[in-house]
Each structure stands twice: as structure tokens, then as C-alpha cells.
């Protein structure tokens, strides 16, 4: 079997544990109580707080801000369209989630599953939460759910041996699609 290679330099920061992306432009930050300035989710909330519900920030792929929930594109996607849905507040356990946040999280996940079905023709989804570091949580202090679109016959989900993962769409292109759909649905 021949080995295929795909050049994917955007993965190096994740693999090495040293994010090498340039910092986003400085904006006024409005930190929520108990926010962690080292948490990329808390930083995204602080930089986008106070904007309308269809707030968008292309620099950090921030796509949506609800009352208590945010949506961001995953910088290191398992598959095309991989999103993160998170409470705006820095919460580490399910028992800390207020009922209003729980409801908004579920509604937001449903909304974005619908958007991905419509806009990138996803045929199925893996939706999940890694709860705690030993369960694979990369940010164990800030809960976040993954929405990973799937297609019939795709073999692109976290390949373990000898395959090549190909993401057919750039993060910037996916971000544009999400923001366009959110704007259309707000009218």
C-alpha cells in the first residue's frame, strides 16, 4: 500500500501543543465573572460580548453569540464543518450549567445541525462532549460540544491507520457560509 501525504501546516500548532497563529487584533474585552484569560473560549466571549446575536469575528472563527451560548469553528477540525458549541461562562461540569444554558445549548446544537445539513449537505453527525481531561477534553475547564458532520461513505473521521484526511473546504469559506445563513435566518 502506498503512503499518501497531505500537507496540513495548520495542524502543527495542535500537534506540538504550541499554537503559532498570530494573535487576533486587540479589541475591547468584556470578561465574564470567573472567565479564564488563558481559555480560547473565554477570550472569544470577551472579544465578542455586547454584539448582536449574529455577532461574528472572522479572526478567531467566532460564528454566533446567543444569550448564554457561543459557536466557533474548530481550528483543528476532524471533518469539514466541525463546530464547537459552548456556554459563554467558563464552566467545567454539567452540574454547574443553569437550566437556561442547558436548553439554549441543545437548541443551538439543533440549529447548527440544521444549518450544516442545508448549507454543506451533511448527511449525519457525531455530536459529543469530552468531559474531563482523561476523557479527551482539550479544554477541561470550559465545557464544549463538538458537532462533526458526516457523509455516507466518508472515511475521514479521525483516521487511525494509513489513510489521508482531506478537508475540502477552508475554515474561512465555512465561516462565510455560516454567517450568511445566520444573517438570512435573522431577517
Number of C-alpha atoms within 10 A of each C-alpha: 4 6 7 9 10 8 7 10 8 13 14 13 14 13 10 9 9 9 13 11 8 7 9 11 8 7 9 9 14 16 18 15 8 10 19 16 12 8 14 13 28 23 19 24 26 19 21 23 20 12 12 12 17 19 18 22 17 15 12 19 20 24 24 25 26 19 13 16 23 26 28 23 24 21 16 15 18 20 23 22 26 23 28 25 27 27 27 25 22 21 18 17 13 10 8 11 16 11 10 10 19 16 13 18 23 13 13 20 20 12 13 19 22 13 18 25 16 12 15 15 13 19 13 14 16 11 16 13 15 16 20 16 11 9 10 11 15 14 16 18 16 23 25 28 19 23 25 23 23 21 13 8 6 9 14 17 15 12 11 8 6 10 14 15 17 14 14 9 12 10 20 12 9 20 20 15 16 22 19 14 17 20 13 9 10 9 5
